[in-house]
Amino acid sequence: MDRTEKITALLITLNEEKHIKEVLENLSFCDEIIVVDSFSTDNTTKIIANYPHVKLIQRAFKNYTDQKQFALDQATNNWVLFMDADERVTPKLKNEIEVTINLKSPAAAYYFLRTFMYKNKVLRFSGWQTDKNYRLFQKDKVKFVKDRIVHETLEVNGVSKTLKNKLIHYSFNSYSTYKDKMIKYGEMKAKEAFFNGKKARWYHSIFRPFWKFINHYILRFGFLDGKRGIVICYLNALGVHSRYKELKRLQKSNLK
């Protein structure tokens, strides 16, 4: 469709050779694509070099909020589509994005619902059925909250809405990589909590992971996803366990 508003696609990457080619081609409808890479050691940057219209910036990674705010500052267009390398815009979502940014009175920011892919199959429950994140927004009306270092939060000056069509999220490629991701996120959440003065009690690393599993597997119907539901709910609970284990370690080291 014809549109007057231009849009910048932003990505932050580290060792994304598995996804980078497909996501760059998926974002070809955008007027500008900027990738901020944390010095990947695989073929990520070599693949990006095959796309001369893509702007590559290499920058050391401090935390997600810092890296994403830096990337946002580089955008030359006011409309920004901020993607993860393992996400894909469907044709229907692309059309909805282009219609939305041309509205006379658009919202300041838009949530995208996401379809979680377990390898190449849709995971319908297990806590992911209501998963959504800010992905489309106006640069001059948002900023990332500085005290969050993982699962970053967008501060929006204006109205937020949710688009109808879903983003495809290829988050689970293998058991080991998803496990490593959950442990990493858990440890980063622990650092965030520690810096904000929160403390872990002895029972947190036992009962909170247990509640996470029960909540996602029973209350949010993970059992309907079969074996895949058990795996995802367990690994998400493991991430919570790693958070409180790391938080207790930080507390002890701070006492020395």
BELHUZI-V698838 format. One record per residue. N is the residue number from 0. RES is the residue in three letters. PHI is phi as a letter, one per 30 degrees, with the letter a starting at -180 (999 if undefined). BURIAL is b if it has 9 or more other C-alpha atoms within 8 Angstrom, else e. D_LAST is the distance of its C-alpha to the last C-alpha in whole Angstrom. Layout:
# BELHUZI-V698838
n=N res=RES phi=PHI burial=BURIAL d_last=D_LAST
n=N res=RES phi=PHI burial=BURIAL d_last=D_LAST
This chain:
# BELHUZI-V698838
n=0 res=MET phi=999 burial=e d_last=62
n=1 res=ASP phi=d burial=e d_last=63
n=2 res=ARG phi=b burial=e d_last=60
n=3 res=THR phi=c burial=e d_last=60
n=4 res=GLU phi=d burial=e d_last=56
n=5 res=LYS phi=c burial=b d_last=54
n=6 res=ILE phi=b burial=b d_last=51
n=7 res=THR phi=c burial=b d_last=48
n=8 res=ALA phi=c burial=b d_last=46
n=9 res=LEU phi=b burial=b d_last=42
n=10 res=LEU phi=b burial=b d_last=40
n=11 res=ILE phi=c burial=b d_last=36
n=12 res=THR phi=b burial=b d_last=36
n=13 res=LEU phi=a burial=b d_last=34
n=14 res=ASN phi=h burial=b d_last=36
n=15 res=GLU phi=c burial=b d_last=39
n=16 res=GLU phi=d burial=b d_last=42
n=17 res=LYS phi=d burial=e d_last=43
n=18 res=HIS phi=c burial=b d_last=43
n=19 res=ILE phi=d burial=b d_last=44
n=20 res=LYS phi=d burial=b d_last=47
n=21 res=GLU phi=d burial=e d_last=48
n=22 res=VAL phi=d burial=b d_last=46
n=23 res=LEU phi=d burial=b d_last=48
n=24 res=GLU phi=d burial=e d_last=51
n=25 res=ASN phi=d burial=b d_last=50
n=26 res=LEU phi=c burial=b d_last=50
n=27 res=SER phi=d burial=e d_last=53
n=28 res=PHE phi=d burial=e d_last=54
n=29 res=CYS phi=d burial=b d_last=52
n=30 res=ASP phi=d burial=b d_last=53
n=31 res=GLU phi=b burial=b d_last=50
n=32 res=ILE phi=b burial=b d_last=47
n=33 res=ILE phi=b burial=b d_last=44
n=34 res=VAL phi=c burial=b d_last=41
n=35 res=VAL phi=c burial=b d_last=38
n=36 res=ASP phi=c burial=b d_last=36
n=37 res=SER phi=c burial=b d_last=33
n=38 res=PHE phi=h burial=e d_last=34
n=39 res=SER phi=e burial=b d_last=35
n=40 res=THR phi=c burial=e d_last=36
n=41 res=ASP phi=c burial=e d_last=39
n=42 res=ASN phi=c burial=b d_last=42
n=43 res=THR phi=e burial=b d_last=41
n=44 res=THR phi=d burial=b d_last=42
n=45 res=LYS phi=d burial=e d_last=45
n=46 res=ILE phi=d burial=b d_last=46
n=47 res=ILE phi=d burial=b d_last=46
n=48 res=ALA phi=d burial=e d_last=48
n=49 res=ASN phi=d burial=e d_last=51
n=50 res=TYR phi=c burial=e d_last=51
n=51 res=PRO phi=d burial=e d_last=52
n=52 res=HIS phi=d burial=e d_last=52
n=53 res=VAL phi=c burial=b d_last=48
n=54 res=LYS phi=d burial=e d_last=46
n=55 res=LEU phi=c burial=b d_last=43
n=56 res=ILE phi=b burial=e d_last=40
n=57 res=GLN phi=c burial=e d_last=37
n=58 res=ARG phi=a burial=e d_last=33
n=59 res=ALA phi=d burial=e d_last=30
n=60 res=PHE phi=d burial=e d_last=28
n=61 res=LYS phi=c burial=e d_last=25
n=62 res=ASN phi=a burial=e d_last=26
n=63 res=TYR phi=d burial=b d_last=29
n=64 res=THR phi=d burial=b d_last=30
n=65 res=ASP phi=d burial=b d_last=29
n=66 res=GLN phi=d burial=b d_last=32
n=67 res=LYS phi=d burial=b d_last=34
n=68 res=GLN phi=d burial=b d_last=34
n=69 res=PHE phi=d burial=e d_last=35
n=70 res=ALA phi=d burial=b d_last=38
n=71 res=LEU phi=d burial=b d_last=39
n=72 res=ASP phi=d burial=e d_last=40
n=73 res=GLN phi=d burial=e d_last=42
n=74 res=ALA phi=d burial=b d_last=44
n=75 res=THR phi=c burial=e d_last=48
n=76 res=ASN phi=c burial=b d_last=49
n=77 res=ASN phi=d burial=b d_last=48
n=78 res=TRP phi=d burial=b d_last=48
n=79 res=VAL phi=b burial=b d_last=45
n=80 res=LEU phi=c burial=b d_last=45
n=81 res=PHE phi=c burial=b d_last=41
n=82 res=MET phi=c burial=b d_last=41
n=83 res=ASP phi=c burial=e d_last=39
n=84 res=ALA phi=d burial=b d_last=40
n=85 res=ASP phi=c burial=b d_last=41
n=86 res=GLU phi=c burial=b d_last=43
n=87 res=ARG phi=b burial=b d_last=47
n=88 res=VAL phi=d burial=b d_last=49
n=89 res=THR phi=d burial=b d_last=52
n=90 res=PRO phi=e burial=e d_last=56
n=91 res=LYS phi=d burial=e d_last=56
n=92 res=LEU phi=d burial=b d_last=53
n=93 res=LYS phi=e burial=b d_last=54
n=94 res=ASN phi=d burial=b d_last=57
n=95 res=GLU phi=d burial=b d_last=55
n=96 res=ILE phi=d burial=e d_last=53
n=97 res=GLU phi=d burial=b d_last=56
n=98 res=VAL phi=d burial=b d_last=58
n=99 res=THR phi=d burial=e d_last=55
n=100 res=ILE phi=d burial=b d_last=54
n=101 res=ASN phi=c burial=b d_last=57
n=102 res=LEU phi=d burial=e d_last=58
n=103 res=LYS phi=d burial=e d_last=59
n=104 res=SER phi=b burial=e d_last=56
n=105 res=PRO phi=d burial=e d_last=53
n=106 res=ALA phi=d burial=b d_last=50
n=107 res=ALA phi=d burial=b d_last=47
n=108 res=ALA phi=a burial=b d_last=45
n=109 res=TYR phi=b burial=b d_last=46
n=110 res=TYR phi=d burial=b d_last=44
n=111 res=PHE phi=c burial=b d_last=45
n=112 res=LEU phi=d burial=b d_last=45
n=113 res=ARG phi=b burial=b d_last=44
n=114 res=THR phi=c burial=b d_last=45
n=115 res=PHE phi=d burial=b d_last=43
n=116 res=MET phi=c burial=b d_last=44
n=117 res=TYR phi=c burial=b d_last=43
n=118 res=LYS phi=h burial=b d_last=44
n=119 res=ASN phi=c burial=e d_last=48
n=120 res=LYS phi=b burial=e d_last=48
n=121 res=VAL phi=d burial=e d_last=48
n=122 res=LEU phi=c burial=b d_last=45
n=123 res=ARG phi=d burial=b d_last=47
n=124 res=PHE phi=b burial=b d_last=44
n=125 res=SER phi=h burial=b d_last=41
n=126 res=GLY phi=i burial=b d_last=39
n=127 res=TRP phi=c burial=b d_last=41
n=128 res=GLN phi=d burial=b d_last=44
n=129 res=THR phi=c burial=e d_last=43
n=130 res=ASP phi=d burial=e d_last=40
n=131 res=LYS phi=a burial=e d_last=41
n=132 res=ASN phi=b burial=e d_last=39
n=133 res=TYR phi=d burial=b d_last=40
n=134 res=ARG phi=b burial=b d_last=42
n=135 res=LEU phi=b burial=b d_last=45
n=136 res=PHE phi=a burial=b d_last=45
n=137 res=GLN phi=c burial=b d_last=46
n=138 res=LYS phi=e burial=b d_last=44
n=139 res=ASP phi=d burial=e d_last=45
n=140 res=LYS phi=b burial=b d_last=44
n=141 res=VAL phi=b burial=b d_last=40
n=142 res=LYS phi=a burial=b d_last=37
n=143 res=PHE phi=d burial=b d_last=34
n=144 res=VAL phi=d burial=b d_last=31
n=145 res=LYS phi=d burial=e d_last=28
n=146 res=ASP phi=d burial=e d_last=25
n=147 res=ARG phi=c burial=b d_last=26
n=148 res=ILE phi=c burial=b d_last=25
n=149 res=VAL phi=b burial=b d_last=27
n=150 res=HIS phi=h burial=e d_last=30
n=151 res=GLU phi=e burial=b d_last=31
n=152 res=THR phi=c burial=e d_last=33
n=153 res=LEU phi=c burial=b d_last=36
n=154 res=GLU phi=c burial=e d_last=37
n=155 res=VAL phi=c burial=b d_last=40
n=156 res=ASN phi=c burial=e d_last=43
n=157 res=GLY phi=k burial=e d_last=46
n=158 res=VAL phi=d burial=e d_last=47
n=159 res=SER phi=c burial=b d_last=45
n=160 res=LYS phi=b burial=e d_last=48
n=161 res=THR phi=c burial=e d_last=48
n=162 res=LEU phi=d burial=b d_last=50
n=163 res=LYS phi=d burial=e d_last=52
n=164 res=ASN phi=d burial=b d_last=52
n=165 res=LYS phi=c burial=b d_last=49
n=166 res=LEU phi=d burial=b d_last=47
n=167 res=ILE phi=c burial=b d_last=46
n=168 res=HIS phi=c burial=b d_last=43
n=169 res=TYR phi=d burial=b d_last=42
n=170 res=SER phi=d burial=b d_last=39
n=171 res=PHE phi=c burial=b d_last=39
n=172 res=ASN phi=c burial=b d_last=40
n=173 res=SER phi=a burial=e d_last=39
n=174 res=TYR phi=e burial=e d_last=36
n=175 res=SER phi=d burial=e d_last=34
n=176 res=THR phi=d burial=b d_last=34
n=177 res=TYR phi=d burial=b d_last=34
n=178 res=LYS phi=d burial=b d_last=31
n=179 res=ASP phi=d burial=e d_last=29
n=180 res=LYS phi=d burial=e d_last=30
n=181 res=MET phi=d burial=b d_last=28
n=182 res=ILE phi=d burial=b d_last=25
n=183 res=LYS phi=d burial=b d_last=25
n=184 res=TYR phi=d burial=b d_last=26
n=185 res=GLY phi=d burial=b d_last=23
n=186 res=GLU phi=d burial=b d_last=20
n=187 res=MET phi=d burial=b d_last=21
n=188 res=LYS phi=d burial=b d_last=22
n=189 res=ALA phi=d burial=b d_last=18
n=190 res=LYS phi=d burial=b d_last=17
n=191 res=GLU phi=d burial=b d_last=20
n=192 res=ALA phi=d burial=b d_last=19
n=193 res=PHE phi=d burial=b d_last=15
n=194 res=PHE phi=d burial=e d_last=17
n=195 res=ASN phi=c burial=e d_last=19
n=196 res=GLY phi=i burial=e d_last=17
n=197 res=LYS phi=d burial=e d_last=18
n=198 res=LYS phi=b burial=b d_last=16
n=199 res=ALA phi=c burial=b d_last=17
n=200 res=ARG phi=c burial=e d_last=18
n=201 res=TRP phi=d burial=e d_last=19
n=202 res=TYR phi=d burial=e d_last=22
n=203 res=HIS phi=d burial=b d_last=22
n=204 res=SER phi=d burial=b d_last=22
n=205 res=ILE phi=c burial=b d_last=25
n=206 res=PHE phi=d burial=e d_last=27
n=207 res=ARG phi=d burial=b d_last=27
n=208 res=PRO phi=d burial=b d_last=28
n=209 res=PHE phi=d burial=b d_last=31
n=210 res=TRP phi=d burial=e d_last=32
n=211 res=LYS phi=e burial=b d_last=32
n=212 res=PHE phi=d burial=b d_last=34
n=213 res=ILE phi=d burial=b d_last=36
n=214 res=ASN phi=e burial=b d_last=37
n=215 res=HIS phi=d burial=b d_last=38
n=216 res=TYR phi=d burial=b d_last=40
n=217 res=ILE phi=c burial=b d_last=42
n=218 res=LEU phi=d burial=e d_last=42
n=219 res=ARG phi=c burial=b d_last=42
n=220 res=PHE phi=i burial=b d_last=44
n=221 res=GLY phi=d burial=b d_last=42
n=222 res=PHE phi=d burial=b d_last=44
n=223 res=LEU phi=d burial=e d_last=47
n=224 res=ASP phi=d burial=b d_last=46
n=225 res=GLY phi=i burial=e d_last=46
n=226 res=LYS phi=d burial=e d_last=44
n=227 res=ARG phi=d burial=b d_last=43
n=228 res=GLY phi=d burial=b d_last=41
n=229 res=ILE phi=d burial=b d_last=40
n=230 res=VAL phi=d burial=e d_last=38
n=231 res=ILE phi=d burial=b d_last=37
n=232 res=CYS phi=d burial=b d_last=36
n=233 res=TYR phi=d burial=b d_last=34
n=234 res=LEU phi=d burial=b d_last=32
n=235 res=ASN phi=d burial=b d_last=31
n=236 res=ALA phi=d burial=b d_last=30
n=237 res=LEU phi=d burial=b d_last=28
n=238 res=GLY phi=d burial=b d_last=26
n=239 res=VAL phi=d burial=b d_last=25
n=240 res=HIS phi=e burial=b d_last=24
n=241 res=SER phi=d burial=b d_last=22
n=242 res=ARG phi=d burial=b d_last=21
n=243 res=TYR phi=d burial=b d_last=19
n=244 res=LYS phi=d burial=b d_last=17
n=245 res=GLU phi=d burial=b d_last=16
n=246 res=LEU phi=d burial=b d_last=15
n=247 res=LYS phi=d burial=b d_last=13
n=248 res=ARG phi=d burial=e d_last=11
n=249 res=LEU phi=d burial=b d_last=10
n=250 res=GLN phi=d burial=b d_last=9
n=251 res=LYS phi=d burial=e d_last=7
n=252 res=SER phi=d burial=e d_last=5
n=253 res=ASN phi=d burial=e d_last=6
n=254 res=LEU phi=d burial=e d_last=4
n=255 res=LYS phi=d burial=e d_last=0
